[in-house]
Amino acid sequence: MVKKGFPSVHFYDQDFVDIYEKSWVWMSDSWLTGTAENGFQERYLNYPENDTINQFEACFSTFFLVYSNNIFSAKANLDNFYSKQEENGAIRGLYSVADGSPVLTPDNPEGVMPPLFSYAEYNLFHKNGNKKRLKEIMPILEDYFSWLEETFKDESGLYHVPLAATMMGNSPREGTYYPVDFNTQQAINALYMSAIGDILNNKDISFKYKRHYFSLKTRINSKMWNDEDSIYYDLDRDENHVRAKTIAAFWTLLAEIPNEDRAIGLISHLKNPATFGVENPFPTLSADHPDFQESGEGFKGSVYTPFTFMVIKGLEKYARYELARECSIRHLYYMLDTLHMEGEGEGDIYEAYLPYKEGPAVWSGKDNFPRRKYIVNTALASITLMIENVLGLYISLPRKTVDWIMPTLEIMGIEDLSLKRNMITILSNKSARGWEVRLESEKLYYFTINILDEDKKKTLPIPSGKCSMLIDKL
């Protein structure tokens, strides 16, 4: 099923392998060609029926495109936005597919969206090792950061943006003036700008954005944390808490904002069926909110893959690997349930899902919702979560490292994954000699295996060619 050239995954549940393989096939239908009118890249990813390109989707799409073995460009979607940067540093969140012009709306007059470019670029660098690109795009990212600061930051030290900028449509967050998610996303932006400064060995950039990061982190922690509810809240104009528990609070995990004590309280919500620990992780609104809808109704309870992905990546930051894996598997099962419908009707994958039972979410009065085969979002689960959280593989090309974090020993692995010009294969299997990991590589790299339930961790240099290791001997 996998088209020639994409990496193959191995897992004991063949349905997981199938949805991974189908995702690459479906993705072929979502590659569009830039035109002279819109000025977009020659080939870029977008849902064919969309009349705009979306910054939020462009940034997140890079997290699965990096696994295409360079068959699909992971940077084209980002370059579409960089090419539209204005003199004042502005990059708008939506551009027209027809003519490439910015699409500004009354509820978001500046067209601002979650500032995740540096986060995406940092991840791209660890998958392709292209330092030259970081050097080229850094001035763009710096100008963009300055525009955000000058346009949206006020004397409180926090950012005020319209709720339309949060990508959470009809979420019941009335009265919000300083959204917790946007402020945290700007902290993420600063955190990865600083990290890119370190990669470029530019101490000025590294220090400048580290200072921005800690300044925002301090304000979010002191003003937005609610001890009583163990969660971060939006603030109104007077900096009072807007007490609606939404998925927005969990961006703070990805930004490494809570200390361990607060993280324990925050993560407890992800296991609590009364708030976010529902069957299909994670609803965009807490289940105990009066506006919560079991039918989803947009951001009043629907489960959207990008937000679930964000929470799972945040859990990793706090080494909650087992919970991250369990939630990835649960979310994928709900996707599989709609793909393999019982009874009549053709199965499919969707933009948004129900929180308590299988099936697509609804949004009364909204046309074309949820969109079918919305691969620009759903591949975050079927490809990225599959490789990084279900299989547990974390790859850094510049460091020449592959970490395999396995909660428990299972028959699984990946085959023919390209690390630049190095094809690698890593498979675990049970043989007559016990559990064995077979490895194949064209060049030397460093492999760390970490089996959580057996408390075994070992780093070994993997030479070129084929080799194997016995787990019992570790």
N, C-alpha and C positions, 0 to 999 in steps of 0.2 A: 504493500500500500504506500509506504513512504516513497516519494519520488526520489530518483537517484540523486544522491548528494547530500540529503539531509541526514543528521545523526539519527540512529535507531535507538529506541529505549526498550529495556526488558523489565517486565514486572509480572508478578504472579497473577494479577488480575488483567486478563487480556483486554477488557473493556477500556481500561486506562490507556493501554497502548494504542487501541483503535482511535480514541478521541484525539490523542496526540498526533497520530499519523494523519487523520482526517483534517486536522487544523492546518497542516501545511498545504494540503490539497485545496481546501477552501480558500486559503490565503491567496492563492494564485489568481482568484477572481476579483480580488480587492486591490490589485495593482493598477494604478492609473498613470496616464502619461501627461506630463506638463505641457502647456500650450504657450504660444507666443503671447496670448492675451493674459494668462495668469502668471507667467514667469516661474512656475513651479519646476521642481526637479524632473528630470527625464522620466524616472519611474519612482512613484511614491505610493505609500499605502493609505487607502481611505475607503470607507464604505461606499460602494458605487452610487448609492442613491443620495448621499449627502451633497448639499450644495455649498458647503463650507469645509475647510480643514480646521481642526480643533487642536489647540496647543496642548491641552491636558492629555488627549489621546496620543498626540505625536510623541510626547515625552515618555509615556508609559509603554508605547509600542516598541521602543528600543529594547525593553527588557526581555522580549521574546525574539525579536529579529536578530539579536546577537547570536542566537543558537541556530541560525539558518545555514551555517558554514559558508557565509558570504554569498549565498544564492540570492538573498534579498538584502538590499541596503538598509542598515540600521540607522544610518545618519541622514538619509535623504529627507525624512520627515522633519528633522530638526533644522536642516539647511533651508527648507522652505520658509521657516519663520525667521531665521537669521537674515535671509536675503531681503526681508521686508522691514528691517529695522529702520526707524526714522532718525533724523538728526539729533533729536533730544534723547535718544536711547530707547524710545518706546518700541515694544513688540506687542502687537495686539493678539488677543486669544483666538480670534476667528478671521479667516480670510476667504473671500469668495472664490469658488472653483471656476466661475465664469470669467472673471477678469482680474483676480488677485487682489482686489481692493479690501481694506479692513472692513469688517462688519461690526458696526457699533449699534447698540440698542439703548432705548431710554432707561432700562433698568441696569445697564452697565455702560455708561457713556464713554469711558476710557478703554473699554474692551479688555480689561485686565483679567488674567486667569492665574491659577496656581503656578508660582515661579519655580518650576522643577527642572529647568535646563541643566543646571550644574550637577544635580543628582543623576540625571540621565547620562551626562557626559562622563562623570566619574565611573559609572558602571560600564559604559562603552570602553573606556580606557583599559579597564581590567579584563575585558574580553578580547580586545584587539591590540592593545599595547601601543597605540598610535600617539606618541607624545607630541609629534609635530602638529597634530590637529588641535590639541589642547592649547598650544602656544598661539595658534591662529584664531581660535574662537574666544580666547580670554578677553580681549578688548570688547568684543560684542557683549559678553556676559557682564563685564564691569559697567558698561554704559547702561545696560538694562537694569542692573541693580541700582544704579544712581537714579534712574528714572522712577523706579518704584519708591525709592526713599523720598525723593523730592515731591512726588505726586500724592503719596498716600500716608506718609508718616507724619504724625503731628507732635505737639509738645509733650504728650504723654509718653512718647517713645514707642508707641504702638501704631499699627497700621489700620486705617479705616478704609474698608472697601465695601462696595455693595454686595449683598448676599448672592447676587447673580454670579459674582466672581468665584464663588466657592464650589461651583459645579454640583450644587445640591438643590437645584430647582425649587420644589415646593416644600422643602423642609420647614417645619414649624419653629422658626427661630426669630419670630417677630420681636422687634425692639433691639436686635443686635446691631451694635455700632462698630465694635472691634471683634471680628470673628476669630475664634481660637484657631481654626484650621489655617486661615491665610497667614496669620502671624507666625504660626508654627512652620508653615511652608517657607516663609521668608527666612526663618531660622535655619531650616534645612538647606536653603539656597546658600546662606552664609557659611554653614558648616562645610559644604562641599566645595565652595569657592576657596576656602582656606585649605582644604585637602588638595585641591588642584594646584594651589600656590606651592605647597610642599613638594608635589610631584615635579613642578617646574623649577624647584629649588629657588623660588622667589620668596624671600623671607618677608618682604614688605607686604605682598599680597596675602601671604599666609597669616601674618599678624593682624592686618587690617580687618579681614573678614572673621577671624577668630574673635576679635573684639566685638564686632557686630553680633556675632552668634551669642556670646555670653551676655551681652546687654539685653537681647531679646529673651533669652532663656530665663534670666533673672526676673524680667517683667512678667512673663507668662507664669512662672512659678509663684510669684508673690501676688499677682492680681487675679489670675484665672483659676487657680486650684481651689476646690471646695473640700475641706476636711470632712465635713459631715457626710457628703455623698461620694467621697473618694473619686472625684472626676474633675476634669477641666471644663469650664463653661465659657461661652461667649460673654462679652461685656456690653452693657448698654452705653449710651453717651456719657452717663455719670459714673461709669466704671463699676456698676453693680452687676452681679451675675444674672444672666438670662438662663433660668434653670430648666433648660431642655437638654436632656442627655441624648447626644447624637454621635454618630460615627466620627464626626469631626474631632472629638476629644482625643482620638487614638493616633492622630498624626504626631502627637507629642512623644509617643514611643519611638517612632521613626527618627525623630529629631533628638532622641536621647535626653529629653528634658526632665522627666521625673527621676528622683533618686530611687534607690531600691525599695525603700518603704512605701513611697507613693506608687511605684510601679506595681507592687504587690496588690495594693488597693484597686488600682486601675485595671489590672489584668483580671482581678476577681470578677469584674463585670462581664468579661468575655466567657466566663464559665457559668455565670448566673443565669438560669433560664428566665428569670423575671426581668432581666435587662437586655443583655446582648448574647447570652449563651443559648440561643435557640437552636433548633435542629440544623438549619442551614446557616452556617456562619457567614457574615454577621449582618443583621438588619441595619439599615441606615438610621433608624430611630429606635430608641429603647422601648422594649415591649411593655414597660409600665407607664409610658407616656399616654395621656388621654387621647391624643390624635393617632396613636399607633393603629395601623390597619393590617390585618392578616392577609389581605389581598394585595398588599404592597402600596398601591396608590402613589407611585413615584417614590419620593424620599420619605414617605411616612411608614416605611416598613419593608420595602423591597430590598433584596440583596443584589448589589452590583459588584461584579468581579473586581474592578479596579480598587474599590474601597476595602473589600475583603483581602485583596493582595497587599494593600498598604498596611493593614493591621498585622498580617502574617509576617511581613518584613520587619515591622516594629517589634514583634515578639522575638524574632531572631536577635535583635540588638540586646535583648535582656536574657539571651541564652535559653529561651523557653522553646527548645527545638521540638520536644515531644508534642506540646500543645500546637505549635505551628504546623507540624506534620498532620496531626489528627484533624485539624480544621481544614487543611488543604484537601485531605482525602474526603471529608464530609461534603465540602463544597463541590468537589468533582463528582461525587455520587449523585448530587442533585442535578448537575448538568447532564450526567449520563441518563438519569431517569426521564428527562424531557427528550433526550435523543432517541432512547429506546422505549417509545410509548407503548404501554400495554393496550390491547384492544384496537379500536379504529383510530385513524388519524396518523399523519406522518410526523415522525419525531424531528426535532431540530434543537439547536442551541440558541440562546437568547441573550439580549442585552441585560435583562434583569429577571430575578427569580423570586418565588414566594419564600417566606421565612420558615413556614411550618410544614409544608407538603410539596411534593414535586409539581412542577408546572411554572409557566412564565408568570411574572407579576402583571398586574393591571394598573392603569392610570386613567381613570374615567375622564372622558373628554379630550384626551390627548391622542391625536392621530398617529398611526404607525408606531404604536408602542406595545410591547417592546420589539425592537428590530430583530429580525431573524438572522442567524449566522453573522452576528456582529463581532466578527473575528478581531477587529481592531481593539476590542476590550477583552473578549472571552479567552483569547490565546494566552493572556496573562496566567490563567489557571491551567489550561490544557497543555501548555508548553513550559512556561517558566516555573510555576509551582510544581509541575510534574518533575522537572529536572532537579530543581533546587531543594524542594521540601519533601516530596514523596520519595524520590531517590536519595536526596540529601547531598547533592554534589555542588561544591562551591569552587569556582575556578578564577584564578588570577594569572593572566598571561605575563604581565611584567614581573611578577614575583616568581613565575614558573612553578606555581603551586596548584594542586588540586586537593581540596579537603573533602573527605567523604564522611559525613556525620550520619551514622545509622542508629536509629533508636534500638533496633534489634536486627539480628541476622535474618535476611530473606534472600530469595533468588531474584536478583535484579541488577541493573547496570545500564551503561550506555556504550554504544558502538559507533566508531567512525565520527567522533566529534573533532572538529578542526580547531586547534589552538594555533592560529595564524597558519604557519606551514607545517604544523605537526598534528597528524591524525592520531587520536588516542582512543583506546577501548578499555573500559573497566567493567568487569563482570564478577559478581559473586555467585558461587554455586556450591552445592554440597556434593562432595565426592566420597569415595571409600576412605580417604584419609581425613575426612572431616570438612569443615567449612574452608573454602579456598577462594581467594580473589585472584582472578586472572587479569593481567595487564598487558597492553600492547601499545607501543609508542615508536615514533620515528626519531625522537630526540629525548634527551634527558629532562626530567622534571621531578619535582618533589611531591610526594604523595603522603598525605596524612589521613590515616583511618582512625575514626573515633566511634567506637561501639558503646552507646550510652548505657544500655542495660547490663553490659558485662564490664563496664568501667575499664575498657581497653583503649589506649590511644598510643599511636606510634607514627613517627614520620620517617620515611625512607626515600632515598634517591632512586628513581625508577630509570634504569638505563634504556637505551634504544633497543628495539626488538621485543621479543615476547618474554614474559616472566610470570611467576605466580607466587603467592604467599599463603601460608597456612595460618588461619586465625588462631588456632590453638597454640601456635609457637610464638605468638606476639608477646 
